[in-house]
Amino acid sequence: MDWVPTIAELSGPRYQRIVEAMEADIAAGRLVRGQQLPTQRALARTLGIDLTTVTRAYAEARQRGLTEARVGRGTFVSESMSQLRHAAAPQPQFDLSMNLPPQPLEADLEGRITRGIAAIQREAGFSAHLNYREPGGSESERDIAAQWLRTRIADARGDRLVICPGTQNALFNLLVALTSPGDVVLTEALTYPGIKAAAAHTGSRLVGVAMDKDGILPDALDAACRRHAPKAVYLIPTIHNPTTATMPPARRKEVAAALRANDVLLIEDDAYGMLDPKAVPLASLIPERTYFAASMSKCIAPGLRVSFLLAPDRRAAGFAAAALRASVQMPTFLTVALVTRWLADGSADAVIAAIRDETAARQKLAADVLARHAFARHPNGHHIWIPLPRSWSRTEFASHLQSQGLAIVTAEAFSVGDSEPHAIRVSLGAASSRSELVRALEILSIALKSSSRTRIV
């Protein structure tokens, strides 16, 4: 029978809890030497967590000597317990696994938060923002957000907008509202792990569609729509996660035409759109069939938990607001008040401009340190996408970097279907400073130049 760890009663990060449960089950005899473990994808599905978390857990278990990989067969409990190290492995010194926006001093984010909160208290007090309110935001808050979005979508209106506690919540609610278990949702062949987690919980079936350096292929999308009759298509057309692809204007028109011809709804995740404001959203081309999500998480800070969902029409917005009420009741309105204040007075744009400048500087650093290695990038993006040398397997490469104090994410976390590119994503914004980023990238560069004694699995 497949092993299912019991982690609810353990503390610490989930990946560590999985490793601790594995070690305990080996000690108790519930796992025996040579026993095959479930695949990373299967365990992630069973536990209802991101594949990234399980990948990290398996890498650490291997580093501790708990498990071993066998070429073409999978992961097994180690035959030799002499390698077992019971002491917890140290946390990585450089964690470039999470795609975070950098926080340059020029953004003055802490100062803006302090002054903004003080102004809210002075003008209206906190009590007004601590009671139950409309689930999708007040009319004035939605109007402010819609006006801000008009720099990207000219016809954005407040009565079509729902303020959500993060895009992840918006995605989950949309899948609940638009699909039934077993229904197909198309995505790029590589996609955001959050939509994979949402689909796993709602029972939607994701089908990946072929893509190239410019994003999803219109002909492949058209064929997939005809074959699968999807309830929706989920795309990241601007600074795609993880490949960094940004659709050129001609490709966007072709994709929009394919969606219109097949009468399919689009969920457009514009998480990185404000980092490339010249990119025209697909929602501007097919507003009548697009749910457009713009988040503060990647352009300011994920802890704000504020996202704007622009629906195709007023009725669809009401439907989305009702789904929001059913799932979490409402966003945190003190945070919404702070963010909408920033949108109105220009603070949000100033912060985003500073973060955009910092990401551009970090991309230049990456280009310098990794000059001898090929990788995909966007000049204002937070991450890069690196093909691995054929001498490394993805798992071995990630494990090797972990042993050197560097955490990254391998392609498995993003793959939809069986095809998994031999590549990794490295998040440049996660480093606390440019000097820290350079040290981390130097570790990565050395690893890319070296070779593994193991074959690709």
Secondary structure, DSSP 4 states (H G I P E B T S, - for coil): -------TT--S-HHHHHHHHHHHHHHHTSS-TTPBPPPHHHHHHHHT--HHHHHHHHHHHHHHTSEEEETTTEEEE-S-GGG---SPPPPPSEE--S------GGG-HHHHHHHHHHHHHHHT-SGGGSS---TT--HHHHHHHHHHHTTT-TT--GGGEEEES-HHHHHHHHHHHH--TT-EEEEESB--HHHHHHHHHHT-EEEEE-EETTEE-HHHHHHHHHHH--SEEEE--SS-TTT-----HHHHHHHHHHHHHTT-EEEEE-TTGGGSTTSPPHHHH-GGGEEEEEESTTTT-GGG--EEEE-SSHHHHHHHHHHHHHHHSS--HHHHHHHHHHHHHTHHHHHHHHHHHHHHHHHHHHHHHTTTS--EE-TT-SEEEEEPPTTS-HHHHHHHHHHTTEE-EEGGGTB-SS---SEEEEEGGGSSSHHHHHHHHHHHHHHHHS--SSPP-
